[in-house]
Amino acid sequence: MNPLNSPLEVGVRALVLLAESHPEPLDLAQLVVLDYVLLHSGEFDGPPSLHPDLPARAGELGMKRTVLEQALLVLIRAGLAGVEDRKEGLMYTATDRGPVFVDVLEAPYVDSLRERAEWVVHHYFPRVDTRVATREIVNRSSADFAVGDRLL
């Protein structure tokens, strides 16, 4: 199994986001955008990005949604997250065990995730519409890719 962008890695990031937003739930579209912004926070006037700014990175969004769905199932089975059927759709939340589990993790990468999750959930997310943010990410990355193509 490749650990990079696996359900395990994406699950840890999702749990960090859900723990930071706890007890407020997030839907899948919100988690996709927040995970992207968490990794590329420097592009959004946040802390330095954890992942490099590569051309065509908007392609991450499609792949991220599929892997995130798998990751959420892992978190639910482990009792670290739950799903609620609300009028807005399916909403995911950390269980009471979720934030405790995140607190036990001691890796420097997790510390970086937690710092960015605090920023993304409390400073970026309250002022963003998920659909607009998704469109802007795709358009921004497409423009970067087009510029990169012209330079080749």
Secondary structure, 3 states (H helix, E strand, C coil): CCCCCCHHHHHHHHHHHHHHHCCCCECHHHHHHHHHHHHCHHHHCCCCCCCCCCCCCCHHHHHHHHHHHHHHHHHHHCCCEEEEEECCEEEEEECCHHHHHHHHCCCHHHHHHHHHHHHHHHHHHHHCCHHHHHHHHHHHHHHHHHHHHHHC
